[in-house]
Amino acid sequence: MANVDETLAALTDLAGSKWVALVDSQSGMILGQRGSAAEIEVTAAGNTEVMRANRTMVSSLGLSDKIEDIIITLTGQYHIMRPIAADPSIFLYLVLNRAKANLALARQKIVSSGDSLTI
C-alpha cells in the first residue's frame, strides 16, 4: 500500500506529466498535489463537477457499474481522473502534455496507483 506522497511522486515522474492532484469530489478541494500550474485549483474544482455528473448518471440509470476512470483528451493535453479504491469519493487527477505522454502507460500507472493508495 502506498501513501499519498509516494503516489503523487510516482505519477509526477511519468513522461509528459504536468501535474497530479488528489481531489475530494464532494467538496472539490485538493487534498494533495505535485507539479505546478496556475489552473490546478480551478481545473480540479471544475472537473469535480464532471465526476459528480457521471456518478449521478450511473445512479439514475440504475446501473451497478462504477466509474473506473474518466479521460478527457484536448489537443495539447490528456486529463485522467480515477476514483481511488479505498474511498471512491476521492479521485486522482493527472494532467499530461499530450505530445510527450503515452496515454496507455499513464492510465496503467494511475490504475495501479489508485488501487494501492491508502489515505
N, C-alpha and C positions, 0 to 999 in steps of 0.2 A: 504494500500500500504506500502510495506517495503522498507527501503533504503538498500544500498549496504552492509554496515557493519552488519546490522541486518540479512540480508540474508546469508552472508558468515558465520556469527557466528552460525546460526541455522543449516546450513549444516555441519559445523565442529563438531557440537555436535552429529551427527549421529554415531551409533556404527560402528566401523571399519574405520571411516573417517581418511584418511592420510592427504589430503589437498584439498582445493577448491579454484578455481580462477574464476574471471570474465575476459573473453578474447574478444578482438576485432578481429573478423575473417577477417577483411580487412587488418590489419597490423600484426596480431599475437602477439600484445602487451598485457601484463597483466594489467588490469585496477584496480584490487584489488585481494588480496589473503589472505588466512588464512591457517595455518599449514606451515610446513617447510620441504623441501626436495631439495637437490641439483639440481634435474632434473626438477623442476617446469617450468622454462622458456623454456628449450629445448622441453619438452613434450607438453606444451601449443602451442608453435610455430609449432611443427610437426603436431599436431592434428588439427591445424587451416587448414592445407592442406587437411585433411580428410573432414572437414566441407565444405570447398570450392569445393572439388571434388564432394561431394554429391549434393551440390546446382547446380553445373554445369550439372550433370547427370539429375537431375529432370527437369531443364530448357530445356536441349537438347531433352528430351523425350516429351516435350510439356505437362507435367503433371501440373494439377492445384494444386496438393498436395504440402504441405510444410513439411519440416523436423520437426518432433516433438522432437526426440532425437536420439542420436547415442550412442549405448552401445558397448563397446569393453570388452570382457572377456579374461583375461590372467589367467594363472594357479594360480597366487597369488593375483591378483588384478581385480577390476572392474573399468572401466573408463566410466563415463556417461557425455555426452555433450548435453546441452539443450539450444537452442536459447531462448532468453527472449522475452516475448510478446511485450514489449514496443519498442524494436529495435532488430529484428532478426539477424542483423549483429553482435550482441554481444551475447556470449553464456556463460552459467555457465558450469564449468568443475569440476567434482567431482571425486576424486580417492579414492577408498576404499580398505581396506585389505579384501580380499575375505573370509578368514577364520573367520573373526569377523563381517562381514556385512550381512545385509539382503537386497538383491538386489531389491526386490519388494517395501519394505518400503523406501529405498533410492530413487528409481525412483519416488514414490509418493511424497516424500518431495521435490525433485528437480522440479517436475512439478508445484506444488503449489508455490514454491519459484520463479520460472521463470515467472509465470503468475502474481505474485503480485509485482515484483521488479520494482522500479522506478529509473530512472537514472537522 
